[in-house]
Amino acid sequence: MPRKTTPRQDLTRGVWRENPVLIQMLGLCPALAVTNTVVNAIAMGLATFFVLFFSSLLVATFKRLIPSEVRISAYILIIATFVTIVDMTLEAVVPEIHKALGAFIALIVVNCIILGRQEAFASKNTVPRALLDAVGTGFGFIIALLLMGGIREIFGYGSFLGFPLFGANYEPWIIFILPPGGFFTIGFILLALNWWQRRQEERAKAAELAEVAVGRAA
Amino acid sequence: MSPRKLPQAPQKGAEVSAWRLLATLGGAGALAGFLLVFVYQVTQPAIQAYKAKVLRESIQEVLKGPARWDTLYVLDDALTPAPPADANLATLERVFLGYDEAGDPMGFAITGAEPGYQDIIELIFGYDAESQLVLGMKVLSMKETPGLGDKIEKDSAFVAEFEGVSTPIAGVKPTRATGAANEVDMISGATISSRTVIAIINHKLERLGPMLQRYMEERT
């Protein structure tokens, strides 16, 4: 068995501490490509969540039946089936959003977050644990996409979820909704995140030193 | 981190027979196939209905609210409302002739598609064969650059340029406009996209224009 984690950790680590996009740097392709508005980000996040959840369910359920020689092909088959279901369902239910997401729905098949979770977790753990992990990772992905989509829509269109924020005089910063804006946004998010983490570590270290000093003085 | 074994997929026995591999993938593939056919059957009506609805709304828009319209098929360089029974309706080129309340023809709605800057641009436009004026234009699908090329759909000033423009249309830069009846101001930053929109309409009319005119003359 891999390293022991509690069910709680399975659920929470994907959300932030091991966030698939911001920490593991996986799934950057959809995170950069379809986050120019919040609605697109939400739709992409939910579609990926759905595929991840049901793929983990099936892989964890049938892990003993799948010979390890063909496990990757079997995972891809399971993932591709759910992606196609999502693709058809979105086109039937919300055709406008389906149009906006274009080819990126089909590309969920090769999203390394999903295949990664199957190979690294769902295929080695019980069904409930695999589902907790899928929910956590899925939420982490949605959070990362929302962060990207929020920043890009606010600057690039001057709106949030389609509601204008700054009035008619705002000149939209079009670069943010173009592909380069995706790279700028993820770059600045990672910069802020790393700066914050380093500061936390330094503070923790400083607090430790202070404690030692106090201990000596006493 | 506690010491751990290398990650391993669950294994039973050293050798797995080829039949088992085949059966696993074959069985999973067959199940996936059944599931997908089922979802396809369930979702297809909604998808087709949406496409038909978009087309209906677009015809309404480019012909300025016709009371009804006929579908005409292009066959052997002529328009016919009733193609022969053996013709495949799905592949025949279609135009729509709209009528007002009194039953007088208002104009044709014609769809066309050509490659733009990123992908195929598909649009529908209204056309009056008698005066040879374009009545209106609406983009049906495109994947042009957001913020630049997508103005062919989102810039209402550009779309409005097509109302009442005479054909063949000439695209001009706004600074060089002379005010001629067949001029359309191109969008700066979206030259290729605007040029494609104009080209789609011109090419379609070049080919279909005489047929439309002939059909209207024979009607009266």
Chai-1 contact restraints between the chains, C-beta under 6 A:
chainA,res_idxA,chainB,res_idxB,connection_type,confidence,min_distance_angstrom,max_distance_angstrom,comment,restraint_id
A,P2,B,R4,contact,1.0,0.0,6.0,A-B,restraint_1
A,R3,B,S2,contact,1.0,0.0,6.0,A-B,restraint_2
A,R3,B,R4,contact,1.0,0.0,6.0,A-B,restraint_3
A,K63,B,P10,contact,1.0,0.0,6.0,A-B,restraint_4
A,R64,B,P10,contact,1.0,0.0,6.0,A-B,restraint_5
A,P67,B,V16,contact,1.0,0.0,6.0,A-B,restraint_6
A,P67,B,R20,contact,1.0,0.0,6.0,A-B,restraint_7
A,P67,B,L21,contact,1.0,0.0,6.0,A-B,restraint_8
A,S68,B,A9,contact,1.0,0.0,6.0,A-B,restraint_9
A,S68,B,Q11,contact,1.0,0.0,6.0,A-B,restraint_10
A,E69,B,V16,contact,1.0,0.0,6.0,A-B,restraint_11
A,E69,B,L21,contact,1.0,0.0,6.0,A-B,restraint_12
A,V70,B,L21,contact,1.0,0.0,6.0,A-B,restraint_13
A,V70,B,T24,contact,1.0,0.0,6.0,A-B,restraint_14
A,V70,B,L25,contact,1.0,0.0,6.0,A-B,restraint_15
A,R71,B,A9,contact,1.0,0.0,6.0,A-B,restraint_16
A,S73,B,L25,contact,1.0,0.0,6.0,A-B,restraint_17
A,A74,B,A28,contact,1.0,0.0,6.0,A-B,restraint_18
A,L77,B,A28,contact,1.0,0.0,6.0,A-B,restraint_19
A,L77,B,A32,contact,1.0,0.0,6.0,A-B,restraint_20
A,T81,B,A32,contact,1.0,0.0,6.0,A-B,restraint_21
A,T81,B,L35,contact,1.0,0.0,6.0,A-B,restraint_22
A,T84,B,L36,contact,1.0,0.0,6.0,A-B,restraint_23
A,I85,B,V39,contact,1.0,0.0,6.0,A-B,restraint_24
A,M88,B,V39,contact,1.0,0.0,6.0,A-B,restraint_25
A,M88,B,T43,contact,1.0,0.0,6.0,A-B,restraint_26
A,E91,B,I47,contact,1.0,0.0,6.0,A-B,restraint_27
A,A92,B,T43,contact,1.0,0.0,6.0,A-B,restraint_28
A,A92,B,A46,contact,1.0,0.0,6.0,A-B,restraint_29
A,A92,B,I47,contact,1.0,0.0,6.0,A-B,restraint_30
A,P95,B,Y50,contact,1.0,0.0,6.0,A-B,restraint_31
A,S123,B,A9,contact,1.0,0.0,6.0,A-B,restraint_32
A,I174,B,G147,contact,1.0,0.0,6.0,A-B,restraint_33
A,I177,B,P146,contact,1.0,0.0,6.0,A-B,restraint_34
A,I177,B,G147,contact,1.0,0.0,6.0,A-B,restraint_35
